[in-house]
């Protein structure tokens, strides 16, 4: 009898344990779902090796296995420029977006591309998240925005030292986005708008003789053996967004939505971006240690001149923001306040 009662007690405890699990964030009663995540980073990139795996593994674990992911890197489902529309249209359930790839479509988000805006990507990521998350509900209303982060600022890598604004005249420069291109054009540069994987070929052939890249990216793409002068000043960065197809999110159970929401936070935005940005920072030391490489600081006079040259570019941005129905001054001042608060400038 005592043994029978003991077995009953164990069964009761086990049933209670199962019930507790069923009521947790990842309920065993939730219908299993597999979400398709698309991005364009190559396999060796920290977004592929660290950021995306860490994020999806955390969700799979916290959902009790009811949420699984199928990850498509390297533009397997579509070009980088198409990733916003891919999420909107359900080609993928989740995509990683660079709003600047479609100039003018998301003018608020493109504020992060302004030259000489921020120097610390960790602080800028928190500022971007705080500032843009509520604005994204209107500007990116077709999707659910999950994470927001910035890129380590690009610096100017060239074949020779750039000492004055006059040195930009005729300089053939590969730029990363339309804002950089318009700005460099005002300084007299010839813009070479090739994708990053094609940059080395353009520089080897003399089509370009300078590039705007973060530190480590120059090494990853093998351009460090060609361009040996590096201006030690944060030229400009970029904003990125991890977004959901709304229908895919809405189909999740309440428990599954809680798990997703817990991984769509400012803290996760910072965590998602940290591996890439830390890698870029380490690249500076690697380049400094390479024979024949020169890392130089621009003069105060130079910085005064290039900062003044931002004025017409900022005015273009303000015009596009007003055309979209926003108060450009209020938007800009709020962004600067967030950047200062998070010590990003």
LINURLIN-V120930 format. One record per run of one state. SS is the DSSP state (A for helix, B for strand, O for the rest). FROM is the first residue (numbers start at 1). TO is the last residue. Records with the same first field share a line. If there is no record, write none. Layout:
SS = FROM-TO ; FROM-TO
This chain:
O = 1-1 ; 23-32 ; 39-45 ; 63-66 ; 73-79 ; 90-93 ; 98-98 ; 102-108 ; 114-120 ; 140-142 ; 151-153 ; 159-164 ; 169-171 ; 175-177 ; 187-189 ; 192-195 ; 205-209 ; 214-214 ; 221-228 ; 232-235 ; 237-238 ; 251-253 ; 263-265 ; 290-293 ; 297-299 ; 309-310 ; 324-327 ; 342-345
A = 2-22 ; 46-62 ; 80-89 ; 99-101 ; 109-113 ; 121-139 ; 165-168 ; 178-186 ; 196-204 ; 215-220 ; 246-250 ; 254-262 ; 266-289 ; 300-308 ; 311-323 ; 328-341
B = 33-38 ; 67-72 ; 94-97 ; 143-150 ; 154-158 ; 172-174 ; 190-191 ; 210-213 ; 229-231 ; 236-236 ; 239-245 ; 294-296
